[in-house]
């Protein structure tokens, strides 16, 4: 049977890509509850064998589900069903331990470094101190239900918090310690999307291809830091100090940034 000359054949409907079918296979089990939160799903090799597709196809499906917040992938441990992404207000200077416990999850920390060093030109510039001044340095990984969700690389001005290194940061967070010593009066943020460095991948159990959010923050305090205020009181003549400069690295598939602000306009 021939077609009328003025009628064009309908375009063929493209087949669903194999990686998308693998995603749907996983999503169906997550949504049905067969694979509940924190459940370890079959490995890449097991999915390749079960579904009869290539490792590259399975890897792409798992990578996309991780970026979408459905799965949490941990190097050397496998992929797990996410229990709901951690989230925070990007402009709030909050205590991450309280955030995690507020969700009913277990908070833990891995303290990797506590040290005193001489400020390099870059660090001195961040803390607004002379080059070579002593500064405190800490590196801590914060975990939500044992899953690393934030790498904190922090420099602290010793003039503001001279006892900083004396604290047990497996029990208290730097935020708690610094907020108790000197409440901050101003905060500065820089936010960018980055790919992690090799050493950061090991600490966060992610791959070099996993996108991350990097927050660079400085907090300031205005007052008579390091010396008693005049008896007359008041802030006149008080100096603004940089309290701390910190890099917060957050795996994109494990964390969600939220922020909501009200307009000053009425109507």
C-alpha positions in Angstrom: 0.0 0.0 0.0 1.5 3.3 -1.1 1.2 6.6 0.9 -0.4 9.7 -0.7 2.3 11.8 -2.2 1.6 14.8 0.2 1.8 12.7 3.4 5.2 12.4 5.1 6.1 9.3 7.2 5.9 9.9 10.9 9.3 10.1 12.6 10.3 7.0 14.6 10.0 7.3 18.4 13.6 7.0 19.8 14.2 4.1 22.1 14.8 4.9 25.8 18.5 5.0 26.5 19.8 2.0 28.5 21.1 4.1 31.3 17.6 5.6 31.8 16.2 2.1 32.0 18.7 1.3 34.7 17.7 4.4 36.6 14.0 3.5 36.4 14.9 0.0 37.6 16.5 1.4 40.7 13.9 4.2 41.3 11.1 1.6 41.2 12.6 -0.3 44.0 13.4 2.9 46.0 9.9 4.3 45.6 8.2 0.9 46.4 10.1 0.7 49.7 11.9 -2.5 48.6 15.1 -0.5 49.0 14.6 1.8 52.1 16.8 4.7 53.2 20.4 3.7 54.0 19.9 0.4 52.1 23.0 -0.6 50.2 22.0 -1.3 46.6 23.7 -4.0 44.4 27.2 -3.1 43.3 28.0 -2.0 39.7 29.2 -5.5 38.9 26.1 -7.1 40.3 23.8 -4.7 38.4 25.8 -5.4 35.2 25.2 -9.1 35.6 21.6 -8.7 36.7 20.5 -6.3 33.9 22.8 -7.5 31.1 24.2 -4.0 30.3 27.7 -2.5 30.3 29.5 -1.1 33.3 29.6 2.3 31.6 25.8 2.3 31.4 25.4 1.3 35.1 28.0 3.9 36.2 26.1 6.7 34.4 22.8 5.7 35.9 24.3 5.6 39.4 26.1 8.9 38.9 23.0 10.7 37.8 20.9 9.3 40.7 23.6 10.5 43.1 23.5 14.0 41.6 19.7 13.9 41.9 20.0 13.0 45.6 18.4 9.6 45.3 21.6 7.7 46.1 24.7 8.4 48.2 27.9 6.9 46.6 30.9 6.2 48.9 34.2 5.2 47.5 35.1 1.7 48.7 31.7 1.1 50.3 29.2 1.2 47.5 26.0 3.1 46.8 23.2 3.6 49.4 19.6 4.9 49.2 19.7 8.5 50.5 17.7 9.3 53.6 17.0 12.8 52.5 19.7 15.3 51.6 21.2 17.4 54.4 20.4 21.1 53.9 21.3 24.5 55.2 20.8 28.2 54.8 23.8 29.2 52.8 24.1 32.6 54.5 23.5 31.4 58.1 26.5 30.8 60.4 25.1 27.7 62.0 26.3 24.7 64.1 26.3 21.7 61.8 26.0 19.3 64.8 22.7 20.9 65.8 21.5 20.8 62.1 22.1 17.1 61.9 20.7 16.2 65.3 17.7 18.4 64.5 16.8 16.0 61.7 16.9 13.1 64.2 20.3 11.8 62.8 23.5 11.0 64.5 26.3 13.5 64.3 30.0 12.6 64.4 33.3 14.2 63.5 36.7 13.1 62.3 39.4 15.4 63.6 42.2 15.2 61.1 44.5 18.2 62.1 44.9 20.6 65.0 48.1 22.7 64.6 49.7 26.1 64.9 51.6 27.5 61.9 53.1 30.7 60.7 50.8 32.7 58.4 51.7 32.5 54.7 50.9 35.6 52.7 47.6 34.2 51.6 46.5 33.2 55.1 47.8 36.5 56.6 45.7 38.3 54.0 42.6 36.3 55.0 43.0 36.9 58.7 44.3 40.5 58.3 47.5 39.6 60.3 51.2 40.2 59.6 52.9 37.6 57.5 54.5 35.0 59.8 52.1 35.6 62.7 51.0 32.4 64.5 47.6 31.1 63.5 45.6 28.0 64.5 44.7 25.5 61.8 42.1 22.7 62.0 40.7 20.2 59.5 37.6 18.3 60.4 35.1 16.1 58.5 31.5 16.3 59.7 29.3 13.2 59.3 25.6 12.6 59.2 24.8 9.0 60.2 28.4 8.2 59.5 28.3 9.6 56.0 30.8 12.5 55.4 28.8 15.6 54.3 31.2 18.4 55.0 35.0 19.0 55.0 35.9 22.0 57.2 39.4 23.5 56.6 39.7 26.4 59.1 42.2 29.1 60.2 41.6 30.9 63.4 43.1 34.2 64.8 44.8 33.2 68.1 44.3 36.8 69.5 40.5 36.2 69.4 40.4 32.6 70.6 43.7 31.8 72.4 42.3 28.4 73.8 40.9 27.2 70.4 43.2 24.1 70.1 42.5 23.0 73.7 39.0 21.8 72.8 37.9 18.2 71.9 36.4 18.7 68.5 35.0 15.2 68.5 32.5 16.5 71.1 32.1 20.2 70.2 32.2 22.0 66.9 34.5 25.0 66.1 31.3 27.0 65.6 30.2 26.3 69.2 33.7 27.2 70.6 34.1 30.4 68.6 30.5 31.6 69.2 31.0 31.2 72.9 34.3 33.1 73.0 33.3 36.1 70.8 30.0 36.5 69.0 30.6 37.4 65.4 29.3 40.8 64.1 29.7 40.3 60.4 30.1 37.4 57.9 31.5 37.3 54.4 30.7 34.5 51.9 32.1 33.3 48.6 30.4 30.3 47.0 31.4 28.3 43.9 31.0 24.9 42.3 34.2 22.9 42.1 35.6 19.5 41.5 37.3 18.0 44.6 41.1 17.6 45.0 42.5 14.1 45.4 43.0 14.4 49.2 39.5 15.8 49.6 38.1 12.8 47.7 39.6 10.4 50.2 38.2 12.2 53.2 34.7 12.6 51.8 34.7 9.1 50.1 33.8 10.6 46.7 35.4 10.5 43.2 37.3 13.3 41.4 34.2 13.6 39.0 31.7 14.3 41.8 30.8 18.0 41.8 31.0 19.8 45.1 29.9 23.2 46.6 32.7 25.2 48.1 31.8 27.9 50.6 34.6 30.3 51.7 33.5 32.2 54.8 35.2 34.9 57.0 33.6 36.0 60.2 34.4 39.3 62.0 34.0 40.6 65.6 34.0 44.2 66.6 35.1 45.0 70.2 38.0 45.1 72.5 39.4 41.7 71.6 42.5 40.7 73.5 42.2 43.7 75.9 39.7 44.9 78.5 37.3 47.6 77.3 37.6 51.1 78.8 35.6 51.6 82.0 33.4 54.1 80.3 32.2 51.3 78.1 30.8 51.7 74.6 32.3 50.6 71.2 33.9 53.9 70.3 37.5 53.1 69.4 36.9 49.4 69.3 38.6 47.4 66.5 37.1 44.9 64.0 39.0 41.6 64.0 38.8 38.7 61.6 37.8 35.8 63.9 38.2 32.9 61.4 38.5 32.0 57.7 37.1 28.7 56.7 36.7 26.5 53.6 33.6 24.3 53.7 33.5 21.6 51.0 30.1 19.8 50.5 29.5 16.9 48.1 26.7 18.0 45.7 24.9 14.7 45.9 24.7 14.8 49.7 23.8 18.3 50.5 21.2 20.9 49.6 21.5 24.6 50.1 18.4 26.6 50.9 17.8 30.3 51.4 14.7 32.4 51.7 14.7 36.2 52.3 11.8 38.6 52.6 11.7 41.8 50.5 11.8 45.1 52.4 9.1 46.4 50.0 5.5 46.4 51.1 2.7 45.4 48.7 
